[in-house]
Amino acid sequence: MYNKVLLIGNLGQDPEVRHTNSGQPVANLRVATSRRVKDRDGNWNEQTEWHSVVCFARTAETAGQYLRKGSKVFVEGRLQTRSWEDREGKKQYRTEVVAELLKFLDPKGAGGAAEPGGPTRTDDAPEFADDDIPF
């Protein structure tokens, strides 16, 4: 069995960076992806999905430093569901993408984002031409 998520989307807000008790940086990102669908009347509508993405260590630091609301990113990671009890003792769940690769897709200097490519893991990340990106 394999758990892999690939997303290309835009940040809905600036990254939220915090640190664990041991000092490890953690960044939470809200990534929007969209697709066009035709309704029963033949009209095209845009459907947007929001994804929670969490980054750790150097990737979290870099995301917090260079990414801003509206930044276009490529995320490769895995789905993870966490559970906890809230203050009333009710079980809560959250499913998020744990980023293993985060690649900046904005052109250099656009919206305060980093240079194209941004942080990547050690092996080569996929490259995208503008024609390959669906939005």
Buried (B, 14 or more C-beta within 10 A) or exposed (E): EEEEBEBBBBBBEBBBBEEEEEEEBBBBBBBBBEEEEEEEEEEEEEEEEEBEBBBBEEBBBBBBEBBBEBBBBBBBBEEEEEEEEEEEEEEEEEEBBBBBBBBBBBEEEBBEBBEBEBBBEEEEBEEBEEEEEEE
